[in-house]
Amino acid sequence: HREAGMRFVIYVDDLDPPHVHVIGQGGEMKVFLFGPEGRPVIDYSIAMKTNDRRRAMDIIERHSADFHQRWQEIHGSE
């Protein structure tokens, strides 16, 4: 998925829990699709600006069902 100048990637060799990697201009982060409250939560962020992190999280929230479906297609059901 590409949006707002960022790439949202699920790697085929990744392990559970379901998550997406976000690659932006000069930074990256990993976001678990379901945190303790059932919403996406940042695992780590490297050199990603605050506004880009916020924008990425909004995008992930909007597309979380699609990302989770894609995770299941790649990795199988949880």
Backbone as XML, in Angstrom:
<?xml version="1.0"?>
<chain id="A" units="angstrom">
  <residue number="1" name="HIS">
    <atom name="N" x="0.859" y="-1.171" z="0.000"/>
    <atom name="CA" x="0.000" y="0.000" z="0.000"/>
    <atom name="C" x="0.905" y="1.234" z="0.000"/>
  </residue>
  <residue number="2" name="ARG">
    <atom name="N" x="0.552" y="2.232" z="-0.780"/>
    <atom name="CA" x="1.275" y="3.504" z="-0.789"/>
    <atom name="C" x="0.273" y="4.632" z="-0.566"/>
  </residue>
  <residue number="3" name="GLU">
    <atom name="N" x="0.641" y="5.509" z="0.347"/>
    <atom name="CA" x="-0.221" y="6.650" z="0.639"/>
    <atom name="C" x="0.592" y="7.707" z="1.368"/>
  </residue>
  <residue number="4" name="ALA">
    <atom name="N" x="0.314" y="8.968" z="1.060"/>
    <atom name="CA" x="0.945" y="10.108" z="1.739"/>
    <atom name="C" x="2.471" y="10.034" z="1.700"/>
  </residue>
  <residue number="5" name="GLY">
    <atom name="N" x="3.024" y="9.536" z="0.605"/>
    <atom name="CA" x="4.475" y="9.462" z="0.469"/>
    <atom name="C" x="5.132" y="8.360" z="1.279"/>
  </residue>
  <residue number="6" name="MET">
    <atom name="N" x="4.322" y="7.403" z="1.765"/>
    <atom name="CA" x="4.848" y="6.298" z="2.572"/>
    <atom name="C" x="4.438" y="4.966" z="1.956"/>
  </residue>
  <residue number="7" name="ARG">
    <atom name="N" x="5.264" y="3.951" z="2.231"/>
    <atom name="CA" x="4.936" y="2.582" z="1.837"/>
    <atom name="C" x="4.580" y="1.794" z="3.087"/>
  </residue>
  <residue number="8" name="PHE">
    <atom name="N" x="3.531" y="0.987" z="2.986"/>
    <atom name="CA" x="3.066" y="0.137" z="4.073"/>
    <atom name="C" x="3.269" y="-1.298" z="3.604"/>
  </residue>
  <residue number="9" name="VAL">
    <atom name="N" x="4.163" y="-2.022" z="4.285"/>
    <atom name="CA" x="4.644" y="-3.308" z="3.787"/>
    <atom name="C" x="4.433" y="-4.411" z="4.819"/>
  </residue>
  <residue number="10" name="ILE">
    <atom name="N" x="3.995" y="-5.577" z="4.331"/>
    <atom name="CA" x="3.963" y="-6.802" z="5.127"/>
    <atom name="C" x="4.928" y="-7.755" z="4.450"/>
  </residue>
  <residue number="11" name="TYR">
    <atom name="N" x="5.965" y="-8.151" z="5.169"/>
    <atom name="CA" x="6.972" y="-9.043" z="4.610"/>
    <atom name="C" x="6.540" y="-10.500" z="4.764"/>
  </residue>
  <residue number="12" name="VAL">
    <atom name="N" x="6.849" y="-11.315" z="3.763"/>
    <atom name="CA" x="6.419" y="-12.716" z="3.787"/>
    <atom name="C" x="7.142" y="-13.527" z="4.854"/>
  </residue>
  <residue number="13" name="ASP">
    <atom name="N" x="8.317" y="-13.106" z="5.285"/>
    <atom name="CA" x="9.060" y="-13.874" z="6.288"/>
    <atom name="C" x="8.907" y="-13.318" z="7.704"/>
  </residue>
  <residue number="14" name="ASP">
    <atom name="N" x="7.957" y="-12.401" z="7.904"/>
    <atom name="CA" x="7.713" y="-11.851" z="9.239"/>
    <atom name="C" x="6.984" y="-12.868" z="10.119"/>
  </residue>
  <residue number="15" name="LEU">
    <atom name="N" x="7.089" y="-12.661" z="11.419"/>
    <atom name="CA" x="6.450" y="-13.525" z="12.404"/>
    <atom name="C" x="5.323" y="-12.781" z="13.107"/>
  </residue>
  <residue number="16" name="ASP">
    <atom name="N" x="4.420" y="-13.554" z="13.750"/>
    <atom name="CA" x="3.346" y="-12.956" z="14.541"/>
    <atom name="C" x="3.924" y="-12.099" z="15.643"/>
  </residue>
  <residue number="17" name="PRO">
    <atom name="N" x="3.188" y="-11.157" z="16.157"/>
    <atom name="CA" x="1.808" y="-10.824" z="15.848"/>
    <atom name="C" x="1.701" y="-10.024" z="14.550"/>
  </residue>
  <residue number="18" name="PRO">
    <atom name="N" x="0.492" y="-9.971" z="13.974"/>
    <atom name="CA" x="0.296" y="-9.232" z="12.721"/>
    <atom name="C" x="0.747" y="-7.776" z="12.857"/>
  </residue>
  <residue number="19" name="HIS">
    <atom name="N" x="1.531" y="-7.342" z="11.883"/>
    <atom name="CA" x="2.041" y="-5.963" z="11.906"/>
    <atom name="C" x="2.359" y="-5.503" z="10.497"/>
  </residue>
  <residue number="20" name="VAL">
    <atom name="N" x="2.598" y="-4.214" z="10.379"/>
    <atom name="CA" x="2.952" y="-3.604" z="9.099"/>
    <atom name="C" x="4.172" y="-2.713" z="9.325"/>
  </residue>
  <residue number="21" name="HIS">
    <atom name="N" x="5.041" y="-2.688" z="8.332"/>
    <atom name="CA" x="6.202" y="-1.804" z="8.351"/>
    <atom name="C" x="5.857" y="-0.581" z="7.516"/>
  </residue>
  <residue number="22" name="VAL">
    <atom name="N" x="6.228" y="0.576" z="8.010"/>
    <atom name="CA" x="5.985" y="1.828" z="7.304"/>
    <atom name="C" x="7.330" y="2.436" z="6.946"/>
  </residue>
  <residue number="23" name="ILE">
    <atom name="N" x="7.522" y="2.696" z="5.667"/>
    <atom name="CA" x="8.760" y="3.308" z="5.193"/>
    <atom name="C" x="8.408" y="4.666" z="4.602"/>
  </residue>
  <residue number="24" name="GLY">
    <atom name="N" x="8.990" y="5.710" z="5.178"/>
    <atom name="CA" x="8.739" y="7.067" z="4.714"/>
    <atom name="C" x="10.037" y="7.752" z="4.372"/>
  </residue>
  <residue number="25" name="GLN">
    <atom name="N" x="9.951" y="9.023" z="4.087"/>
    <atom name="CA" x="11.137" y="9.786" z="3.738"/>
    <atom name="C" x="12.043" y="9.900" z="4.950"/>
  </residue>
  <residue number="26" name="GLY">
    <atom name="N" x="13.141" y="9.167" z="4.926"/>
    <atom name="CA" x="14.129" y="9.266" z="5.986"/>
    <atom name="C" x="13.806" y="8.538" z="7.267"/>
  </residue>
  <residue number="27" name="GLY">
    <atom name="N" x="12.697" y="7.805" z="7.321"/>
    <atom name="CA" x="12.355" y="7.116" z="8.556"/>
    <atom name="C" x="11.543" y="5.868" z="8.294"/>
  </residue>
  <residue number="28" name="GLU">
    <atom name="N" x="11.383" y="5.094" z="9.363"/>
    <atom name="CA" x="10.586" y="3.876" z="9.269"/>
    <atom name="C" x="10.010" y="3.549" z="10.634"/>
  </residue>
  <residue number="29" name="MET">
    <atom name="N" x="8.981" y="2.727" z="10.617"/>
    <atom name="CA" x="8.432" y="2.242" z="11.869"/>
    <atom name="C" x="7.716" y="0.920" z="11.651"/>
  </residue>
  <residue number="30" name="LYS">
    <atom name="N" x="7.496" y="0.216" z="12.756"/>
    <atom name="CA" x="6.774" y="-1.047" z="12.746"/>
    <atom name="C" x="5.567" y="-0.859" z="13.650"/>
  </residue>
  <residue number="31" name="VAL">
    <atom name="N" x="4.399" y="-1.270" z="13.146"/>
    <atom name="CA" x="3.162" y="-1.061" z="13.892"/>
    <atom name="C" x="2.409" y="-2.383" z="14.007"/>
  </residue>
  <residue number="32" name="PHE">
    <atom name="N" x="2.135" y="-2.801" z="15.248"/>
    <atom name="CA" x="1.278" y="-3.959" z="15.471"/>
    <atom name="C" x="-0.149" y="-3.561" z="15.126"/>
  </residue>
  <residue number="33" name="LEU">
    <atom name="N" x="-0.855" y="-4.416" z="14.393"/>
    <atom name="CA" x="-2.210" y="-4.075" z="13.965"/>
    <atom name="C" x="-3.198" y="-4.060" z="15.118"/>
  </residue>
  <residue number="34" name="PHE">
    <atom name="N" x="-2.922" y="-4.845" z="16.166"/>
    <atom name="CA" x="-3.842" y="-4.914" z="17.304"/>
    <atom name="C" x="-3.060" y="-4.842" z="18.605"/>
  </residue>
  <residue number="35" name="GLY">
    <atom name="N" x="-3.167" y="-3.707" z="19.277"/>
    <atom name="CA" x="-2.538" y="-3.542" z="20.575"/>
    <atom name="C" x="-3.474" y="-4.012" z="21.672"/>
  </residue>
  <residue number="36" name="PRO">
    <atom name="N" x="-3.133" y="-3.718" z="22.935"/>
    <atom name="CA" x="-3.941" y="-4.156" z="24.079"/>
    <atom name="C" x="-5.402" y="-3.705" z="24.016"/>
  </residue>
  <residue number="37" name="GLU">
    <atom name="N" x="-5.651" y="-2.545" z="23.418"/>
    <atom name="CA" x="-7.023" y="-2.040" z="23.330"/>
    <atom name="C" x="-7.674" y="-2.358" z="21.991"/>
  </residue>
  <residue number="38" name="GLY">
    <atom name="N" x="-7.017" y="-3.218" z="21.192"/>
    <atom name="CA" x="-7.576" y="-3.599" z="19.903"/>
    <atom name="C" x="-7.269" y="-2.640" z="18.769"/>
  </residue>
  <residue number="39" name="ARG">
    <atom name="N" x="-6.504" y="-1.602" z="19.067"/>
    <atom name="CA" x="-6.134" y="-0.618" z="18.053"/>
    <atom name="C" x="-4.658" y="-0.771" z="17.714"/>
  </residue>
  <residue number="40" name="PRO">
    <atom name="N" x="-4.252" y="-0.272" z="16.531"/>
    <atom name="CA" x="-2.832" y="-0.340" z="16.161"/>
    <atom name="C" x="-1.951" y="0.379" z="17.184"/>
  </residue>
  <residue number="41" name="VAL">
    <atom name="N" x="-0.742" y="-0.169" z="17.376"/>
    <atom name="CA" x="0.202" y="0.420" z="18.332"/>
    <atom name="C" x="1.619" y="0.330" z="17.743"/>
  </residue>
  <residue number="42" name="ILE">
    <atom name="N" x="2.396" y="1.379" z="17.930"/>
    <atom name="CA" x="3.757" y="1.430" z="17.398"/>
    <atom name="C" x="4.669" y="0.522" z="18.220"/>
  </residue>
  <residue number="43" name="ASP">
    <atom name="N" x="5.399" y="-0.353" z="17.522"/>
    <atom name="CA" x="6.412" y="-1.186" z="18.167"/>
    <atom name="C" x="7.717" y="-0.396" z="18.248"/>
  </residue>
  <residue number="44" name="TYR">
    <atom name="N" x="8.151" y="0.180" z="17.126"/>
    <atom name="CA" x="9.326" y="1.047" z="17.121"/>
    <atom name="C" x="9.232" y="2.042" z="15.973"/>
  </residue>
  <residue number="45" name="SER">
    <atom name="N" x="9.961" y="3.115" z="16.116"/>
    <atom name="CA" x="10.045" y="4.146" z="15.089"/>
    <atom name="C" x="11.485" y="4.635" z="15.044"/>
  </residue>
  <residue number="46" name="ILE">
    <atom name="N" x="12.034" y="4.694" z="13.832"/>
    <atom name="CA" x="13.410" y="5.147" z="13.646"/>
    <atom name="C" x="13.402" y="6.335" z="12.692"/>
  </residue>
  <residue number="47" name="ALA">
    <atom name="N" x="13.799" y="7.487" z="13.199"/>
    <atom name="CA" x="13.993" y="8.709" z="12.410"/>
    <atom name="C" x="12.747" y="9.151" z="11.657"/>
  </residue>
  <residue number="48" name="MET">
    <atom name="N" x="11.557" y="8.786" z="12.137"/>
    <atom name="CA" x="10.328" y="9.232" z="11.496"/>
    <atom name="C" x="9.785" y="10.429" z="12.276"/>
  </residue>
  <residue number="49" name="LYS">
    <atom name="N" x="9.483" y="11.472" z="11.560"/>
    <atom name="CA" x="8.973" y="12.690" z="12.196"/>
    <atom name="C" x="7.613" y="12.434" z="12.847"/>
  </residue>
  <residue number="50" name="THR">
    <atom name="N" x="7.327" y="13.206" z="13.873"/>
    <atom name="CA" x="6.080" y="13.055" z="14.622"/>
    <atom name="C" x="4.861" y="13.157" z="13.715"/>
  </residue>
  <residue number="51" name="ASN">
    <atom name="N" x="4.838" y="14.147" z="12.839"/>
    <atom name="CA" x="3.689" y="14.304" z="11.942"/>
    <atom name="C" x="3.530" y="13.101" z="11.020"/>
  </residue>
  <residue number="52" name="ASP">
    <atom name="N" x="4.649" y="12.541" z="10.538"/>
    <atom name="CA" x="4.585" y="11.360" z="9.686"/>
    <atom name="C" x="4.095" y="10.146" z="10.466"/>
  </residue>
  <residue number="53" name="ARG">
    <atom name="N" x="4.532" y="10.009" z="11.713"/>
    <atom name="CA" x="4.034" y="8.909" z="12.553"/>
    <atom name="C" x="2.529" y="9.021" z="12.744"/>
  </residue>
  <residue number="54" name="ARG">
    <atom name="N" x="2.069" y="10.212" z="13.042"/>
    <atom name="CA" x="0.643" y="10.442" z="13.250"/>
    <atom name="C" x="-0.143" y="10.135" z="11.979"/>
  </residue>
  <residue number="55" name="ARG">
    <atom name="N" x="0.350" y="10.612" z="10.851"/>
    <atom name="CA" x="-0.301" y="10.377" z="9.564"/>
    <atom name="C" x="-0.336" y="8.874" z="9.257"/>
  </residue>
  <residue number="56" name="ALA">
    <atom name="N" x="0.774" y="8.190" z="9.487"/>
    <atom name="CA" x="0.841" y="6.750" z="9.236"/>
    <atom name="C" x="-0.158" y="5.999" z="10.115"/>
  </residue>
  <residue number="57" name="MET">
    <atom name="N" x="-0.246" y="6.374" z="11.378"/>
    <atom name="CA" x="-1.181" y="5.704" z="12.288"/>
    <atom name="C" x="-2.626" y="5.918" z="11.841"/>
  </residue>
  <residue number="58" name="ASP">
    <atom name="N" x="-2.962" y="7.105" z="11.366"/>
    <atom name="CA" x="-4.304" y="7.367" z="10.844"/>
    <atom name="C" x="-4.596" y="6.458" z="9.651"/>
  </residue>
  <residue number="59" name="ILE">
    <atom name="N" x="-3.620" y="6.318" z="8.765"/>
    <atom name="CA" x="-3.778" y="5.469" z="7.578"/>
    <atom name="C" x="-3.949" y="4.011" z="7.999"/>
  </residue>
  <residue number="60" name="ILE">
    <atom name="N" x="-3.135" y="3.560" z="8.938"/>
    <atom name="CA" x="-3.229" y="2.174" z="9.394"/>
    <atom name="C" x="-4.578" y="1.916" z="10.050"/>
  </residue>
  <residue number="61" name="GLU">
    <atom name="N" x="-5.061" y="2.855" z="10.841"/>
    <atom name="CA" x="-6.380" y="2.683" z="11.461"/>
    <atom name="C" x="-7.464" y="2.553" z="10.400"/>
  </residue>
  <residue number="62" name="ARG">
    <atom name="N" x="-7.407" y="3.377" z="9.373"/>
    <atom name="CA" x="-8.409" y="3.330" z="8.306"/>
    <atom name="C" x="-8.347" y="2.029" z="7.515"/>
  </residue>
  <residue number="63" name="HIS">
    <atom name="N" x="-7.164" y="1.476" z="7.356"/>
    <atom name="CA" x="-6.967" y="0.293" z="6.519"/>
    <atom name="C" x="-6.641" y="-0.963" z="7.333"/>
  </residue>
  <residue number="64" name="SER">
    <atom name="N" x="-6.837" y="-0.938" z="8.641"/>
    <atom name="CA" x="-6.409" y="-2.060" z="9.473"/>
    <atom name="C" x="-7.078" y="-3.372" z="9.064"/>
  </residue>
  <residue number="65" name="ALA">
    <atom name="N" x="-8.338" y="-3.354" z="8.698"/>
    <atom name="CA" x="-9.015" y="-4.585" z="8.266"/>
    <atom name="C" x="-8.371" y="-5.131" z="6.994"/>
  </residue>
  <residue number="66" name="ASP">
    <atom name="N" x="-8.046" y="-4.262" z="6.065"/>
    <atom name="CA" x="-7.390" y="-4.686" z="4.824"/>
    <atom name="C" x="-5.996" y="-5.236" z="5.104"/>
  </residue>
  <residue number="67" name="PHE">
    <atom name="N" x="-5.229" y="-4.542" z="5.958"/>
    <atom name="CA" x="-3.894" y="-5.024" z="6.303"/>
    <atom name="C" x="-3.973" y="-6.383" z="7.005"/>
  </residue>
  <residue number="68" name="HIS">
    <atom name="N" x="-4.937" y="-6.525" z="7.907"/>
    <atom name="CA" x="-5.073" y="-7.796" z="8.619"/>
    <atom name="C" x="-5.474" y="-8.913" z="7.667"/>
  </residue>
  <residue number="69" name="GLN">
    <atom name="N" x="-6.365" y="-8.642" z="6.741"/>
    <atom name="CA" x="-6.754" y="-9.645" z="5.753"/>
    <atom name="C" x="-5.547" y="-10.061" z="4.915"/>
  </residue>
  <residue number="70" name="ARG">
    <atom name="N" x="-4.750" y="-9.094" z="4.517"/>
    <atom name="CA" x="-3.555" y="-9.404" z="3.723"/>
    <atom name="C" x="-2.557" y="-10.220" z="4.546"/>
  </residue>
  <residue number="71" name="TRP">
    <atom name="N" x="-2.395" y="-9.871" z="5.843"/>
    <atom name="CA" x="-1.509" y="-10.635" z="6.724"/>
    <atom name="C" x="-1.956" y="-12.102" z="6.745"/>
  </residue>
  <residue number="72" name="GLN">
    <atom name="N" x="-3.259" y="-12.321" z="6.891"/>
    <atom name="CA" x="-3.783" y="-13.689" z="6.951"/>
    <atom name="C" x="-3.560" y="-14.426" z="5.625"/>
  </residue>
  <residue number="73" name="GLU">
    <atom name="N" x="-3.703" y="-13.734" z="4.500"/>
    <atom name="CA" x="-3.458" y="-14.357" z="3.197"/>
    <atom name="C" x="-2.007" y="-14.801" z="3.078"/>
  </residue>
  <residue number="74" name="ILE">
    <atom name="N" x="-1.088" y="-13.985" z="3.599"/>
    <atom name="CA" x="0.353" y="-14.285" z="3.493"/>
    <atom name="C" x="0.776" y="-15.318" z="4.526"/>
  </residue>
  <residue number="75" name="HIS">
    <atom name="N" x="0.328" y="-15.156" z="5.769"/>
    <atom name="CA" x="0.845" y="-15.947" z="6.887"/>
    <atom name="C" x="-0.124" y="-16.983" z="7.424"/>
  </residue>
  <residue number="76" name="GLY">
    <atom name="N" x="-1.348" y="-16.965" z="6.958"/>
    <atom name="CA" x="-2.360" y="-17.880" z="7.492"/>
    <atom name="C" x="-3.067" y="-17.269" z="8.683"/>
  </residue>
  <residue number="77" name="SER">
    <atom name="N" x="-4.106" y="-17.897" z="9.113"/>
    <atom name="CA" x="-4.891" y="-17.387" z="10.246"/>
    <atom name="C" x="-4.111" y="-17.506" z="11.535"/>
  </residue>
  <residue number="78" name="GLU">
    <atom name="N" x="-4.475" y="-16.658" z="12.500"/>
    <atom name="CA" x="-3.819" y="-16.680" z="13.805"/>
    <atom name="C" x="-4.306" y="-17.842" z="14.621"/>
  </residue>
</chain>
